[in-house]
Amino acid sequence: MLEILTRAGSFVAIIVLGLVLKKIGVFREEDFGVLSRITIRITLPAAIITSFAGKQIDASLLLLLFLGIACGVVYILLGFLLNRRNSREQQAFDILNLPGYNIGCFTMPFAQSFLGPMGVIATSLFDSGNAFICLGGAFGVASSVKDGRGFDFRRVVRALSHSVPFVTYILMVLLNLLHIRLPGMVLECAGLIGGANSFMAMFMIGVGFRLSLGDRGQLKKIVKILVTRYGVGAVLAVIFYFLLPFELQVRQALVILAFSPIGTAVPPFTAELGGDAGLSSAINSMAIVISICIYVVLLSVMP
């Protein structure tokens, strides 16, 4: 318990450090983009490479990739159904802001610290499917709903092909299935760079942290999104832990994943869609706080 609190406290301290340095002017809100690119395009791919090194994936674990997609589809459907009587703009907002997990920049550091090698692989495979949703899929559906046009799958393919973590996931899975090992020098370099992923991810979250509750109408929207998100997450966690036929480390990872916060790409996508990016950022920031609290409890009680 003490180790969990200490490590979680360290993550929170790094987030607070980023927030404080932004407040005193050492970093600006615009620097979030630079830190995000470093994390997503450099340290996270290196951490993915390291997590797969020397480990053999059971073919049955590939189901986790499709599970990541399925969870996103569930939230997209909920976003549509809960807003059947609302405007297209509100439907599109919820469809975009309900699904998608912040795994690479938030959950992965916890997985690396607490869940062991198999838990990290499970997290990576699930995130491969999650990428279909949070890096293009949800945006494609939301834009189609808002504009009344048909769904353009080419937009999703373009987004995924430019996602370095997604391409790295797919490449490492293929190499693993083909029993091809990367050279030792590559793994050594990846280990050195990937070791910085936990710090960079949490620091980036601190610099980008934004919380504005606004008026009561805005607060109501925030509560609706978060209650739906974590209520469904609780149901999924129970299903994952008690009903799926995977080993304990994998099921533990899935429980943690069910409570991951909303993806960091959601506010930029919301802005591109012409939605309320400030509201989306507030939801995103509150989700991070909630997920940290849930993670501390879960990691303390899970065997």
DRENLO-65541 format. One line per field, with one value per atom (N, C-alpha, C): residue in three letters; x, y, z. Coordinates in steps of 0.02 Angstrom, whole numbers. Layout:
BEGIN
residu	c(ALA, ...)
px	c(X, ...)
py	c(Y, ...)
pz	c(Z, ...)
This chain:
BEGIN
residu	c(MET, MET, MET, LEU, LEU, LEU, GLU, GLU, GLU, ILE, ILE, ILE, LEU, LEU, LEU, THR, THR, THR, ARG, ARG, ARG, ALA, ALA, ALA, GLY, GLY, GLY, SER, SER, SER, PHE, PHE, PHE, VAL, VAL, VAL, ALA, ALA, ALA, ILE, ILE, ILE, ILE, ILE, ILE, VAL, VAL, VAL, LEU, LEU, LEU, GLY, GLY, GLY, LEU, LEU, LEU, VAL, VAL, VAL, LEU, LEU, LEU, LYS, LYS, LYS, LYS, LYS, LYS, ILE, ILE, ILE, GLY, GLY, GLY, VAL, VAL, VAL, PHE, PHE, PHE, ARG, ARG, ARG, GLU, GLU, GLU, GLU, GLU, GLU, ASP, ASP, ASP, PHE, PHE, PHE, GLY, GLY, GLY, VAL, VAL, VAL, LEU, LEU, LEU, SER, SER, SER, ARG, ARG, ARG, ILE, ILE, ILE, THR, THR, THR, ILE, ILE, ILE, ARG, ARG, ARG, ILE, ILE, ILE, THR, THR, THR, LEU, LEU, LEU, PRO, PRO, PRO, ALA, ALA, ALA, ALA, ALA, ALA, ILE, ILE, ILE, ILE, ILE, ILE, THR, THR, THR, SER, SER, SER, PHE, PHE, PHE, ALA, ALA, ALA, GLY, GLY, GLY, LYS, LYS, LYS, GLN, GLN, GLN, ILE, ILE, ILE, ASP, ASP, ASP, ALA, ALA, ALA, SER, SER, SER, LEU, LEU, LEU, LEU, LEU, LEU, LEU, LEU, LEU, LEU, LEU, LEU, LEU, LEU, LEU, PHE, PHE, PHE, LEU, LEU, LEU, GLY, GLY, GLY, ILE, ILE, ILE, ALA, ALA, ALA, CYS, CYS, CYS, GLY, GLY, GLY, VAL, VAL, VAL, VAL, VAL, VAL, TYR, TYR, TYR, ILE, ILE, ILE, LEU, LEU, LEU, LEU, LEU, LEU, GLY, GLY, GLY, PHE, PHE, PHE, LEU, LEU, LEU, LEU, LEU, LEU, ASN, ASN, ASN, ARG, ARG, ARG, ARG, ARG, ARG, ASN, ASN, ASN, SER, SER, SER, ARG, ARG, ARG, GLU, GLU, GLU, GLN, GLN, GLN, GLN, GLN, GLN, ALA, ALA, ALA, PHE, PHE, PHE, ASP, ASP, ASP, ILE, ILE, ILE, LEU, LEU, LEU, ASN, ASN, ASN, LEU, LEU, LEU, PRO, PRO, PRO, GLY, GLY, GLY, TYR, TYR, TYR, ASN, ASN, ASN, ILE, ILE, ILE, GLY, GLY, GLY, CYS, CYS, CYS, PHE, PHE, PHE, THR, THR, THR, MET, MET, MET, PRO, PRO, PRO, PHE, PHE, PHE, ALA, ALA, ALA, GLN, GLN, GLN, SER, SER, SER, PHE, PHE, PHE, LEU, LEU, LEU, GLY, GLY, GLY, PRO, PRO, PRO, MET, MET, MET, GLY, GLY, GLY, VAL, VAL, VAL, ILE, ILE, ILE, ALA, ALA, ALA, THR, THR, THR, SER, SER, SER, LEU, LEU, LEU, PHE, PHE, PHE, ASP, ASP, ASP, SER, SER, SER, GLY, GLY, GLY, ASN, ASN, ASN, ALA, ALA, ALA, PHE, PHE, PHE, ILE, ILE, ILE, CYS, CYS, CYS, LEU, LEU, LEU, GLY, GLY, GLY, GLY, GLY, GLY, ALA, ALA, ALA, PHE, PHE, PHE, GLY, GLY, GLY, VAL, VAL, VAL, ALA, ALA, ALA, SER, SER, SER, SER, SER, SER, VAL, VAL, VAL, LYS, LYS, LYS, ASP, ASP, ASP, GLY, GLY, GLY, ARG, ARG, ARG, GLY, GLY, GLY, PHE, PHE, PHE, ASP, ASP, ASP, PHE, PHE, PHE, ARG, ARG, ARG, ARG, ARG, ARG, VAL, VAL, VAL, VAL, VAL, VAL, ARG, ARG, ARG, ALA, ALA, ALA, LEU, LEU, LEU, SER, SER, SER, HIS, HIS, HIS, SER, SER, SER, VAL, VAL, VAL, PRO, PRO, PRO, PHE, PHE, PHE, VAL, VAL, VAL, THR, THR, THR, TYR, TYR, TYR, ILE, ILE, ILE, LEU, LEU, LEU, MET, MET, MET, VAL, VAL, VAL, LEU, LEU, LEU, LEU, LEU, LEU, ASN, ASN, ASN, LEU, LEU, LEU, LEU, LEU, LEU, HIS, HIS, HIS, ILE, ILE, ILE, ARG, ARG, ARG, LEU, LEU, LEU, PRO, PRO, PRO, GLY, GLY, GLY, MET, MET, MET, VAL, VAL, VAL, LEU, LEU, LEU, GLU, GLU, GLU, CYS, CYS, CYS, ALA, ALA, ALA, GLY, GLY, GLY, LEU, LEU, LEU, ILE, ILE, ILE, GLY, GLY, GLY, GLY, GLY, GLY, ALA, ALA, ALA, ASN, ASN, ASN, SER, SER, SER, PHE, PHE, PHE, MET, MET, MET, ALA, ALA, ALA, MET, MET, MET, PHE, PHE, PHE, MET, MET, MET, ILE, ILE, ILE, GLY, GLY, GLY, VAL, VAL, VAL, GLY, GLY, GLY, PHE, PHE, PHE, ARG, ARG, ARG, LEU, LEU, LEU, SER, SER, SER, LEU, LEU, LEU, GLY, GLY, GLY, ASP, ASP, ASP, ARG, ARG, ARG, GLY, GLY, GLY, GLN, GLN, GLN, LEU, LEU, LEU, LYS, LYS, LYS, LYS, LYS, LYS, ILE, ILE, ILE, VAL, VAL, VAL, LYS, LYS, LYS, ILE, ILE, ILE, LEU, LEU, LEU, VAL, VAL, VAL, THR, THR, THR, ARG, ARG, ARG, TYR, TYR, TYR, GLY, GLY, GLY, VAL, VAL, VAL, GLY, GLY, GLY, ALA, ALA, ALA, VAL, VAL, VAL, LEU, LEU, LEU, ALA, ALA, ALA, VAL, VAL, VAL, ILE, ILE, ILE, PHE, PHE, PHE, TYR, TYR, TYR, PHE, PHE, PHE, LEU, LEU, LEU, LEU, LEU, LEU, PRO, PRO, PRO, PHE, PHE, PHE, GLU, GLU, GLU, LEU, LEU, LEU, GLN, GLN, GLN, VAL, VAL, VAL, ARG, ARG, ARG, GLN, GLN, GLN, ALA, ALA, ALA, LEU, LEU, LEU, VAL, VAL, VAL, ILE, ILE, ILE, LEU, LEU, LEU, ALA, ALA, ALA, PHE, PHE, PHE, SER, SER, SER, PRO, PRO, PRO, ILE, ILE, ILE, GLY, GLY, GLY, THR, THR, THR, ALA, ALA, ALA, VAL, VAL, VAL, PRO, PRO, PRO, PRO, PRO, PRO, PHE, PHE, PHE, THR, THR, THR, ALA, ALA, ALA, GLU, GLU, GLU, LEU, LEU, LEU, GLY, GLY, GLY, GLY, GLY, GLY, ASP, ASP, ASP, ALA, ALA, ALA, GLY, GLY, GLY, LEU, LEU, LEU, SER, SER, SER, SER, SER, SER, ALA, ALA, ALA, ILE, ILE, ILE, ASN, ASN, ASN, SER, SER, SER, MET, MET, MET, ALA, ALA, ALA, ILE, ILE, ILE, VAL, VAL, VAL, ILE, ILE, ILE, SER, SER, SER, ILE, ILE, ILE, CYS, CYS, CYS, ILE, ILE, ILE, TYR, TYR, TYR, VAL, VAL, VAL, VAL, VAL, VAL, LEU, LEU, LEU, LEU, LEU, LEU, SER, SER, SER, VAL, VAL, VAL, MET, MET, MET, PRO, PRO, PRO)
px	c(42, 0, 44, 96, 140, 176, 198, 232, 186, 123, 74, 61, 51, 38, 99, 159, 220, 228, 218, 225, 171, 109, 54, 65, 90, 106, 161, 208, 262, 234, 187, 156, 118, 80, 42, 90, 146, 195, 223, 234, 260, 207, 143, 89, 86, 91, 89, 149, 207, 267, 255, 227, 212, 163, 112, 61, 91, 133, 164, 211, 252, 299, 263, 203, 163, 136, 114, 84, 135, 199, 249, 284, 264, 289, 348, 374, 430, 407, 347, 316, 251, 231, 168, 121, 58, 8, 24, 55, 73, 127, 166, 219, 191, 127, 96, 103, 96, 101, 170, 223, 291, 302, 282, 290, 250, 191, 148, 181, 211, 244, 304, 343, 400, 377, 323, 298, 269, 225, 188, 232, 279, 318, 387, 409, 477, 476, 458, 465, 415, 352, 302, 318, 334, 354, 413, 462, 520, 498, 451, 426, 388, 352, 316, 365, 418, 469, 499, 516, 546, 498, 434, 385, 377, 387, 379, 444, 500, 565, 570, 587, 599, 537, 478, 416, 376, 347, 308, 233, 198, 127, 88, 44, -4, -54, -67, -113, -181, -202, -268, -270, -211, -210, -225, -221, -238, -312, -352, -422, -427, -374, -375, -377, -347, -349, -421, -459, -529, -572, -551, -586, -579, -519, -509, -554, -564, -610, -682, -701, -770, -789, -743, -759, -772, -733, -744, -811, -830, -894, -952, -945, -997, -1009, -955, -963, -990, -970, -997, -1072, -1095, -1166, -1203, -1173, -1205, -1210, -1156, -1158, -1214, -1228, -1282, -1350, -1358, -1423, -1444, -1396, -1412, -1431, -1420, -1434, -1481, -1525, -1570, -1615, -1633, -1678, -1640, -1574, -1534, -1511, -1477, -1453, -1396, -1384, -1328, -1262, -1256, -1193, -1181, -1234, -1228, -1214, -1247, -1234, -1161, -1136, -1067, -1018, -1034, -989, -983, -1039, -1038, -1007, -1021, -991, -915, -890, -818, -786, -823, -794, -806, -850, -861, -809, -794, -748, -674, -631, -560, -526, -472, -436, -367, -347, -279, -234, -210, -171, -96, -72, 0, 29, -6, 20, -3, -49, -73, -70, -105, -110, -45, -9, 52, 103, 116, 163, 142, 77, 53, 63, 49, 59, 132, 177, 249, 271, 240, 262, 231, 169, 132, 109, 103, 69, 114, 179, 223, 223, 269, 277, 213, 178, 117, 63, 60, 11, 26, 91, 111, 93, 104, 87, 12, -27, -100, -122, -91, -108, -92, -35, -15, -63, -82, -127, -196, -221, -285, -281, -225, -217, -213, -189, -188, -259, -306, -376, -406, -387, -411, -391, -332, -309, -356, -389, -438, -492, -509, -564, -539, -488, -469, -427, -398, -356, -389, -454, -487, -559, -572, -638, -693, -686, -738, -747, -692, -696, -734, -721, -755, -830, -851, -922, -953, -919, -946, -954, -905, -910, -967, -977, -1032, -1100, -1106, -1169, -1183, -1132, -1141, -1159, -1126, -1136, -1191, -1214, -1265, -1239, -1172, -1142, -1128, -1112, -1093, -1024, -1011, -948, -892, -838, -781, -725, -718, -667, -597, -589, -522, -491, -533, -508, -477, -509, -483, -417, -413, -352, -294, -307, -254, -229, -275, -255, -213, -234, -198, -129, -124, -60, -8, -31, 15, 25, -4, 5, 65, 119, 180, 168, 132, 120, 81, 30, -10, 32, 72, 116, 166, 192, 240, 207, 146, 109, 103, 78, 66, 131, 184, 249, 276, 272, 298, 257, 192, 150, 169, 178, 196, 265, 313, 380, 378, 336, 330, 299, 247, 214, 259, 304, 350, 415, 419, 479, 542, 535, 593, 613, 676, 702, 739, 730, 767, 839, 886, 956, 962, 1011, 1022, 1034, 1069, 1083, 1018, 971, 907, 868, 868, 831, 862, 929, 964, 946, 945, 927, 854, 811, 739, 727, 764, 756, 775, 829, 852, 800, 775, 725, 658, 637, 573, 569, 627, 627, 604, 607, 584, 510, 476, 406, 361, 371, 328, 333, 395, 403, 373, 390, 366, 290, 259, 187, 153, 175, 145, 159, 220, 238, 197, 187, 147, 75, 48, -20, -25, 27, 28, 29, 70, 74, 9, -25, -87, -149, -141, -199, -238, -303, -346, -413, -437, -500, -541, -597, -642, -714, -746, -812, -866, -853, -902, -968, -1023, -1089, -1119, -1179, -1212, -1228, -1244, -1257, -1196, -1138, -1076, -1060, -1071, -1058, -1102, -1165, -1210, -1186, -1159, -1133, -1072, -1029, -969, -989, -1037, -1059, -1089, -1130, -1161, -1109, -1060, -1007, -969, -948, -905, -943, -1006, -1046, -1057, -1073, -1082, -1017, -964, -899, -877, -878, -853, -905, -969, -1020, -1014, -1007, -997, -930, -879, -813, -816, -857, -864, -895, -945, -976, -927, -889, -839, -785, -764, -712, -734, -797, -823, -824, -846, -847, -776, -730, -661, -630, -640, -605, -635, -701, -733, -754, -761, -789, -740, -687, -642, -591, -574, -531, -456, -432, -361, -328, -262, -227, -234, -217, -232, -202, -138, -106, -143, -167, -203, -270, -306, -371, -362, -308, -294, -282, -244, -231, -295, -341, -404, -447, -445, -483, -456, -391, -360, -379, -376, -391, -463, -509, -579, -590, -543, -549, -497, -468, -422, -460, -426, -460, -469, -505, -519, -455, -448, -386, -368, -304, -280, -295, -308, -323, -393, -436, -507, -517, -488, -498, -476, -417, -400, -450, -473, -523, -589, -607, -668, -662, -604, -593, -598, -569, -571, -642, -684, -754, -797, -767, -805, -844, -827, -861, -829, -852, -828, -764, -706, -642, -627, -648, -637, -674, -736, -775, -743, -720, -687, -624, -585, -523, -539, -594, -613, -633, -672, -691, -629, -582, -521, -480, -474, -435, -467, -533, -567, -562, -564, -558, -490, -438, -371, -370, -399, -402, -440, -498, -539, -502, -469, -435, -377, -341, -286, -313, -368, -398, -421, -452, -475, -417, -364, -306, -274, -269, -239, -280, -346, -390, -383, -388, -385, -319, -264, -198, -186, -223, -215, -255, -312, -356, -350, -325, -320, -263, -274, -222, -163)
py	c(-60, 0, 63, 64, 122, 134, 78, 85, 115, 93, 118, 192, 212, 282, 325, 298, 336, 347, 293, 300, 344, 334, 376, 449, 458, 526, 558, 518, 543, 566, 527, 547, 612, 618, 679, 738, 726, 780, 805, 760, 780, 822, 800, 839, 909, 912, 977, 1019, 988, 1025, 1058, 1021, 1050, 1107, 1098, 1150, 1213, 1204, 1261, 1299, 1261, 1294, 1332, 1308, 1346, 1409, 1404, 1461, 1518, 1500, 1552, 1574, 1546, 1570, 1535, 1483, 1445, 1408, 1381, 1351, 1388, 1386, 1415, 1360, 1377, 1328, 1303, 1347, 1326, 1272, 1268, 1217, 1147, 1141, 1075, 1037, 1073, 1040, 1009, 1046, 1021, 960, 965, 909, 849, 862, 808, 771, 809, 777, 736, 761, 723, 658, 663, 604, 553, 576, 530, 502, 542, 521, 492, 502, 479, 433, 459, 418, 362, 374, 320, 264, 277, 222, 182, 218, 183, 138, 161, 121, 60, 68, 12, -41, -19, -66, -105, -70, -102, -152, -135, -179, -245, -245, -306, -347, -316, -349, -413, -467, -531, -564, -542, -572, -600, -658, -690, -679, -656, -642, -705, -724, -777, -751, -790, -767, -747, -778, -761, -689, -661, -592, -541, -563, -517, -495, -534, -514, -447, -430, -366, -307, -315, -262, -247, -300, -291, -268, -286, -264, -188, -162, -90, -53, -82, -51, -55, -114, -125, -77, -64, -18, 52, 73, 138, 142, 88, 86, 92, 60, 64, 137, 175, 244, 288, 273, 311, 301, 239, 225, 260, 261, 295, 371, 399, 470, 487, 441, 452, 442, 388, 372, 421, 446, 492, 562, 574, 640, 638, 587, 580, 640, 674, 731, 797, 794, 855, 873, 929, 953, 909, 915, 878, 897, 961, 985, 950, 943, 909, 835, 804, 734, 724, 768, 762, 771, 819, 832, 771, 740, 681, 621, 612, 557, 562, 624, 635, 633, 656, 663, 605, 559, 500, 445, 426, 370, 391, 342, 355, 357, 319, 315, 347, 385, 412, 359, 314, 256, 270, 291, 300, 352, 407, 462, 460, 415, 413, 342, 296, 228, 189, 198, 160, 168, 230, 235, 194, 191, 150, 76, 57, -13, -33, 11, -3, -12, 26, 26, -30, -50, -94, -160, -167, -225, -279, -267, -318, -322, -362, -365, -384, -435, -457, -404, -368, -314, -258, -243, -192, -213, -276, -300, -297, -318, -314, -242, -196, -125, -100, -122, -101, -128, -191, -220, -187, -175, -140, -71, -37, 31, 32, -23, -27, -22, -56, -51, 17, 42, 107, 162, 154, 205, 212, 158, 163, 214, 216, 259, 330, 337, 404, 443, 410, 445, 452, 445, 454, 428, 371, 340, 383, 405, 445, 511, 541, 605, 597, 541, 529, 523, 486, 477, 543, 580, 644, 694, 699, 746, 727, 662, 639, 656, 647, 663, 739, 779, 851, 878, 854, 880, 843, 786, 748, 711, 703, 668, 595, 555, 486, 481, 426, 415, 403, 441, 436, 398, 333, 292, 312, 346, 367, 416, 456, 503, 466, 410, 369, 338, 310, 278, 327, 388, 439, 456, 463, 481, 425, 363, 307, 297, 307, 297, 349, 405, 457, 454, 404, 396, 352, 382, 344, 288, 300, 245, 188, 204, 151, 110, 142, 106, 64, 91, 53, -9, -1, -58, -113, -95, -144, -178, -138, -166, -215, -197, -241, -305, -300, -360, -407, -379, -421, -453, -414, -442, -497, -487, -537, -601, -595, -654, -692, -654, -685, -707, -697, -717, -681, -618, -578, -532, -536, -495, -435, -378, -318, -323, -290, -291, -264, -290, -269, -194, -164, -92, -51, -75, -40, -44, -103, -112, -72, -68, -29, 45, 70, 140, 153, 106, 113, 113, 71, 68, 133, 164, 228, 283, 286, 338, 324, 261, 242, 251, 249, 259, 329, 376, 444, 453, 401, 410, 428, 396, 411, 484, 509, 580, 626, 615, 659, 659, 600, 596, 635, 626, 661, 736, 753, 824, 860, 826, 853, 866, 819, 827, 889, 899, 958, 1023, 1026, 1088, 1100, 1047, 1055, 1057, 1048, 1044, 1109, 1104, 1162, 1144, 1185, 1169, 1233, 1235, 1292, 1266, 1273, 1245, 1286, 1351, 1391, 1398, 1406, 1413, 1345, 1348, 1286, 1241, 1271, 1230, 1191, 1223, 1189, 1133, 1149, 1099, 1038, 1049, 994, 949, 978, 939, 899, 930, 896, 835, 846, 791, 735, 752, 701, 657, 689, 652, 607, 634, 597, 540, 553, 500, 442, 459, 407, 369, 406, 376, 327, 349, 307, 256, 270, 219, 159, 173, 118, 85, 125, 97, 46, 61, 14, -51, -48, -109, -149, -115, -149, -182, -147, -174, -239, -242, -303, -360, -345, -396, -419, -373, -390, -436, -419, -454, -523, -528, -590, -636, -611, -652, -669, -631, -645, -699, -744, -801, -788, -732, -716, -725, -727, -734, -670, -675, -621, -554, -553, -490, -455, -493, -464, -435, -472, -448, -386, -385, -325, -264, -276, -221, -196, -241, -221, -181, -199, -160, -89, -82, -16, 23, -11, 21, 47, 11, 31, 99, 119, 183, 234, 223, 272, 336, 393, 456, 464, 515, 528, 548, 528, 539, 613, 627, 696, 725, 682, 707, 734, 722, 740, 816, 857, 930, 959, 941, 966, 944, 882, 859, 898, 913, 951, 1020, 1052, 1118, 1114, 1062, 1054, 1045, 1014, 1002, 1064, 1117, 1178, 1174, 1128, 1120, 1162, 1154, 1192, 1158, 1181, 1151, 1164, 1222, 1237, 1189, 1173, 1125, 1056, 1038, 973, 968, 1023, 1023, 1016, 1048, 1043, 971, 939, 869, 825, 838, 799, 805, 866, 878, 846, 851, 821, 745, 717, 645, 620, 659, 640, 636, 685, 685, 625, 611, 554, 489, 482, 419, 406, 458, 450, 422, 450, 427, 354, 337, 268, 221, 241, 197, 180, 230, 218, 166, 172, 124, 55, 50, -14, -50, -14, -45, -67, -36, -55, -118, -129, -184, -246, -236, -294, -340, -406, -453, -453)
pz	c(0, 0, 0, 43, 47, -20, -52, -117, -169, -169, -217, -207, -143, -128, -145, -131, -146, -221, -261, -333, -363, -341, -366, -345, -283, -260, -302, -324, -367, -434, -462, -525, -516, -461, -448, -439, -405, -394, -461, -508, -574, -611, -606, -637, -606, -539, -505, -524, -532, -554, -621, -669, -734, -729, -686, -677, -646, -594, -560, -607, -644, -690, -745, -764, -812, -780, -718, -683, -673, -660, -647, -711, -768, -832, -861, -827, -855, -919, -916, -976, -991, -1053, -1074, -1097, -1102, -1124, -1194, -1236, -1304, -1304, -1249, -1245, -1239, -1221, -1217, -1282, -1338, -1403, -1414, -1395, -1403, -1359, -1295, -1248, -1271, -1298, -1323, -1380, -1426, -1484, -1461, -1413, -1387, -1355, -1315, -1280, -1328, -1372, -1416, -1471, -1496, -1554, -1537, -1474, -1456, -1395, -1336, -1275, -1272, -1292, -1290, -1339, -1402, -1446, -1420, -1389, -1361, -1303, -1262, -1206, -1233, -1288, -1318, -1343, -1376, -1401, -1343, -1289, -1231, -1199, -1196, -1163, -1201, -1267, -1306, -1310, -1292, -1301, -1260, -1293, -1259, -1232, -1251, -1226, -1284, -1274, -1326, -1313, -1363, -1357, -1372, -1327, -1341, -1392, -1444, -1497, -1470, -1414, -1386, -1361, -1343, -1319, -1373, -1437, -1491, -1487, -1450, -1439, -1403, -1366, -1329, -1377, -1435, -1486, -1505, -1518, -1538, -1478, -1418, -1358, -1350, -1366, -1363, -1411, -1471, -1519, -1494, -1468, -1445, -1390, -1343, -1288, -1315, -1364, -1395, -1430, -1464, -1499, -1450, -1392, -1340, -1320, -1308, -1288, -1344, -1406, -1463, -1468, -1461, -1463, -1407, -1347, -1291, -1304, -1333, -1349, -1397, -1443, -1491, -1457, -1419, -1389, -1335, -1296, -1242, -1267, -1331, -1359, -1419, -1420, -1476, -1485, -1430, -1434, -1433, -1432, -1431, -1501, -1506, -1571, -1597, -1662, -1692, -1660, -1642, -1611, -1544, -1504, -1439, -1449, -1497, -1512, -1531, -1575, -1598, -1540, -1495, -1438, -1394, -1378, -1334, -1368, -1432, -1469, -1469, -1471, -1472, -1403, -1351, -1285, -1237, -1255, -1213, -1225, -1287, -1299, -1299, -1306, -1311, -1243, -1236, -1172, -1179, -1128, -1124, -1094, -1135, -1111, -1115, -1173, -1181, -1134, -1124, -1083, -1011, -993, -924, -895, -926, -897, -904, -960, -971, -915, -890, -833, -772, -758, -702, -717, -780, -799, -793, -815, -810, -738, -693, -623, -582, -598, -552, -581, -647, -675, -703, -707, -733, -808, -838, -911, -948, -923, -957, -954, -899, -893, -942, -953, -1001, -1072, -1089, -1156, -1167, -1116, -1121, -1131, -1094, -1101, -1172, -1199, -1266, -1320, -1314, -1363, -1361, -1301, -1293, -1324, -1313, -1339, -1415, -1445, -1519, -1546, -1514, -1534, -1515, -1456, -1433, -1482, -1514, -1562, -1621, -1641, -1695, -1678, -1613, -1591, -1577, -1535, -1511, -1561, -1611, -1659, -1727, -1730, -1794, -1797, -1767, -1773, -1744, -1681, -1649, -1685, -1707, -1742, -1808, -1843, -1906, -1896, -1844, -1830, -1809, -1764, -1739, -1795, -1840, -1895, -1943, -1952, -1995, -1965, -1899, -1864, -1867, -1855, -1855, -1923, -1975, -2043, -2081, -2053, -2088, -2149, -2153, -2209, -2190, -2239, -2227, -2195, -2162, -2128, -2179, -2172, -2218, -2184, -2202, -2169, -2189, -2246, -2268, -2218, -2186, -2136, -2077, -2057, -2003, -2022, -2082, -2105, -2107, -2132, -2135, -2065, -2018, -1949, -1918, -1928, -1898, -1929, -1994, -2028, -2007, -1979, -1955, -1879, -1847, -1775, -1760, -1733, -1720, -1670, -1613, -1566, -1598, -1638, -1669, -1717, -1759, -1806, -1767, -1712, -1671, -1641, -1614, -1587, -1640, -1698, -1751, -1772, -1780, -1800, -1749, -1684, -1632, -1625, -1635, -1633, -1690, -1750, -1808, -1798, -1774, -1762, -1710, -1659, -1606, -1633, -1673, -1700, -1749, -1783, -1831, -1797, -1731, -1692, -1717, -1735, -1757, -1700, -1679, -1624, -1652, -1620, -1638, -1612, -1646, -1623, -1552, -1516, -1447, -1440, -1487, -1484, -1488, -1530, -1537, -1472, -1441, -1379, -1322, -1322, -1271, -1276, -1337, -1349, -1332, -1351, -1337, -1262, -1226, -1153, -1120, -1144, -1117, -1128, -1189, -1206, -1173, -1177, -1148, -1073, -1040, -968, -948, -995, -981, -993, -1017, -1037, -978, -921, -863, -843, -839, -820, -873, -937, -990, -994, -986, -992, -936, -874, -818, -819, -838, -842, -896, -952, -1007, -983, -945, -919, -874, -833, -789, -827, -879, -919, -956, -977, -1014, -972, -906, -861, -862, -874, -876, -846, -799, -765, -756, -790, -784, -781, -723, -714, -749, -761, -797, -762, -801, -771, -754, -726, -704, -763, -820, -879, -901, -899, -916, -866, -802, -749, -758, -777, -789, -845, -898, -954, -932, -892, -867, -825, -780, -736, -777, -828, -869, -904, -934, -969, -921, -864, -818, -783, -764, -733, -781, -844, -895, -907, -913, -928, -873, -811, -757, -733, -743, -729, -774, -839, -888, -875, -857, -842, -785, -734, -678, -700, -744, -770, -811, -854, -895, -852, -799, -755, -723, -700, -670, -721, -782, -835, -851, -858, -874, -821, -758, -704, -690, -692, -671, -728, -788, -842, -898, -906, -962, -943, -991, -976, -984, -955, -959, -892, -892, -828, -787, -722, -675, -696, -717, -735, -791, -839, -896, -873, -831, -806, -762, -723, -683, -728, -781, -828, -859, -877, -907, -859, -795, -745, -742, -740, -739, -802, -859, -923, -926, -894, -895, -863, -818, -784, -808, -867, -895, -911, -904, -921, -996, -1015, -1086, -1121, -1185, -1223, -1231, -1232, -1238, -1307, -1357, -1424, -1430, -1380, -1385, -1388, -1343, -1349, -1417, -1444, -1511, -1564, -1562, -1610, -1601, -1538, -1525, -1556, -1549, -1579, -1655, -1684, -1757, -1782, -1740, -1758, -1747, -1718, -1704, -1640, -1595, -1531, -1477, -1415, -1358, -1331, -1356, -1336, -1263, -1236, -1166, -1121, -1137, -1099, -1104, -1164, -1174, -1132, -1128, -1088, -1014, -991, -921, -904, -948, -938, -936, -982, -986, -922, -897, -836, -775, -768, -711, -714, -774, -782, -757, -768, -745, -668, -635, -561, -536, -566, -546, -556, -614, -629, -581, -562, -514, -448, -424, -361, -367, -423, -432, -437, -471, -479, -412, -368, -302, -265, -267, -232, -263, -330, -364, -353, -359, -351, -279, -233, -162, -145, -179, -160, -205, -267, -311, -289, -290, -269, -318)
